[in-house]
């Protein structure tokens, strides 16, 4: 038997990080088993059915390493409407489903509660299909439904506690429960690896599999992903869009690694491991069923480690979209002609150790490409205190006469200028840094001045001096 798994997202306008985690788990499991990964877009909700949203799913999968052409699909749930209706008709003709014209208000009036489930009023009325009549599955009155789950063991559900649930609406269109089951049957899915939130639906779906005469798949419900308050990640409250992390400058390799740690860990006391190790060691049965905390601070630290591990040429290439405004990245605050590839390459090793996401490269190097520095007023107020004007004057005079414009000479010269005024280097360089870069912190100052060059450095020092009394 060939293992076939599926990832079945809805096109909602953004790709949830929890969905990305499930996709990766399905992907690895299929590769380990020599199986097939199937992508199925559940697009039957017209409000969620836009081509650009489907393209967003494909693009996000590409980014995390599940590339187009390496899987089966994408299939679209809307293409299987005929199969959905045929399955509903089979269940009705076989006595496993019946039509019901009860309104919610009528059920509440009979049960005396707005929270009570359906009371089976129409079970034996023999209603034919008709406008406004939903089709309900006839749940067994006795017995149990056991779900074999690779992560959660064998949770068992009493059938008497499962209400007769709707499988087709009053207009004949199947609901998610039935459509999902029929799609999996049609596509020969053998293992369903999905989020824990679907577990309550699983006994109902397994009853449908049994009623349609097909062996149900093996289930694996991975833990829900939660925020720092242990609340399920919500797109209304939390930063959950994979695209947002991509566009901020998180590396795909770091994101893949981190997502796979949500509920699972590689062997040994380590977390940052090559993808090949994750592919080799990951086991569904080892996934912890407890909620998994999506720690953005930890992800950020992960990403910083991955950035620092890049060869410098790869780091330069990775930063280029933020420096040139290509792809989905917002343009930088300088014009394309002002960007100097050689200047950036010179400071890239310095910047690489200081950023955690690639978008941070812009404020770290903008002083190289702007006609004049973008000076932060808070930084100016902090650095340009009493004595700053005199120090800038002396620095300009000393730097004008430098025989060699290199970091070592620049540092030694400013150190001497500061010592003459009773200042240690840290105090002496503060006004110079703000005058030249606009900020109080950034790349190593003297290496930056070396790359910026004598003429531009002196011009900025003089401009800053003119602002002071």
Secondary structure, 3 states (H helix, E strand, C coil): CCCEEEECCCCCCCCEHHHHHHHHHHHHHHHHCCCEEEEEECCCCHHHCCHHHHHHHHHHHHHCCCCCCCCEEEEEHHHHHHHHHHHHHHHHHCCCEEEECCCHHHHHHHHCCCCCCCCCCCCCCCCCCCCCCEEEECCCCCCEEECCECCCECCEEEHHHCCCCEEECCCCCECHHHHHHHHHHHCCCCEEEEEHHHHHHHHHHHHHHHHCCCCCCEEEEECCEECCCCCECCCCCCCCEHHHHHHHCCCHHHHHHHHHCCCCCCCCCCCCCCHHHHHHHCCHHHCCCCCEECCHHHHHHHHHHHHHHCCHHHHHHHHHHHHHCCCCCCCCCCCHHHCCHHHHHHHHHHHHCCCCCHHHHHHHHHHHHCCCCCCCHHHHHHHCCCCHHHHHHHHHHHHHCCCCCCHHHHHHHHHHHHHHCCCCHHHHHHHHHHHHHCCCCCCCHHHHHHHHCHHHHHHHHHHHHHHCC
